[in-house]
Structure formats: structure tokens, C-alpha cells
Amino acid sequence: MTASHTWWVVLLLLIPAVTTLRYDPDQVGFNLNQNQTATDPLDYWGEWENHSYTASPENWRIPFYTLFLDRFVNGDPSNDDANGTQFEHDLLSNQLRHGGDVLGLMDSFDYIQGMGIQAIYIAGMPHINQPWASDGFSPLDLTLLDYHFGNIDDWRTMISEAHRRGIYVVLENTMSTMGDLIGFPGFLNTSSPLYPEEHDYIWKSTRRYHDFQPSNTLLDQCDYPRFWDDLGYNVTQTTLGPGCRDSEFDQVRVHASPVSATL
Ligand SMILES: [Ca+2]
């Protein structure tokens, strides 16, 4: 997990990738990209107009309160079943959403501030996730907010109220896991073996990542990151093959879990 800044850093996302995305007029209130003609993620941008940003404190060693929005307080029951399914919201299940959201968090500021808390760390991603994925670690599109947590005005209202009370807000940006849209043939619902040459992928449904592309093309050479052994020495020879897939995803292995794609 990585923390970022105190302000609305998600608006400043620069995502290296490909193809088209697009401002979606059907997603008004949830679009983070406000550039309506952008087709490249590097051209995405967003702005909180007439807003004065809050600088980070000199020292982050202040009392923090960490929470998962869905498991905290439900301030707006109308977004609990945002997709209109029967399998995303169930207060009695630990596998589905409970309904917490940013307005519920804001409703709880008296309680949080009363404990002397000076910063809130919201665990999980604020981006649109699979309907049942309450923890926020299965984003499907890093330009859209999750309907279940509230729209951008709700977020801004909550953050403004936090700042008014002298409380910092830290958002999580875990970009290395994505929602479960791709799989490997023969292993769609189970863990696959480790395969250094990497598996072929298939899409599980018609839904796509707009800004990240898998590939079955095998490159002759691959620039691997630096690896370290158990004693801390740099590994110069890996057991992985010399080549790798021309993919923005790691296709070496998939773990059977709600989050299966790794960038
Ligand atoms: Ca709710």
C-alpha cells in the first residue's frame, strides 16, 4: 500500500498506456478525466475549480484513522445497489458490500475528531470496482469513481469538511492490481501454475480495460526489473525466460482470488 498526498491526487493521475479513453457523458459526476476530447491517458486532466489546496503537514507523525469506506458508515443508502444487481450489497455477508460511503464518513467526523484524529487514511481505491468488490482493490477503470462511495461532489464535500476541521485526507493509490477481466485458458476460476514464458490470455466478458492492454505476442527480449535474493544480493540470472509477452500485465501466473490481473 502506498499513501499519497493530502489533496485530491486522483485528479492528477497520469497513466502510461494506449488506446482510447474518453470522457463519458453517461458518467457525469463520476468522470475524473474532464478532457472530453482526449484519446490518450497522458492528455487526461481534471480540475477542482475555485478550490484552494491544502498543503501537507511538516510531519506526518500525527494520529491517523484508517478505514475501508464500505465497512464504515452508510450515509447514502441509494448507492448501495448501484448496479441494480442482487449480488453486490448484503449487510449480513462478509463477501459483499455493506454500503459505507464518503457521506457516511463525513457524518462521523465528530466522532473521529473527538478522538484526536488528525488524518484519515482511506484504504482501497476510490475508482469503479467490480460490483461486489467492497475493498476497492479491483478497479476496472482508473478514470471513474466507484458509484457506491459517492460522486465527485460528495468526495469534495467530505474532503472540504475534513480540511475545515483540520483533518488531512490521504487516498490510496494501489495501481498494481486490477479487476478480474482477463484469464488464462484452463485456469479461469483457479490458480494457474507459474509459467516463465507466460500464459496466453482471454477476456472473460465483453468488458475491457480501456487503458491497459494484455497481449499474447512473445518478445525475444524482456527488460525485467531488478530482483533480489533472500540475502539481499542482486539476482543477475533469473529463472524467467529471456523473453516475455508484449503486455502491460504480468501473465506468468494468476492467483484465484477476487483480484487476478496484475499490471
Ligand atoms: Ca451507501
Boltz pocket constraint, residues with backbone or C-beta under 6 A from the ligand:
constraints:
  - pocket:
      binder: B
      contacts: [[A, 74], [A, 75], [A, 76], [A, 77], [A, 78], [A, 79], [A, 80], [A, 99], [A, 100], [A, 101], [A, 148]]
      max_distance: 6.0
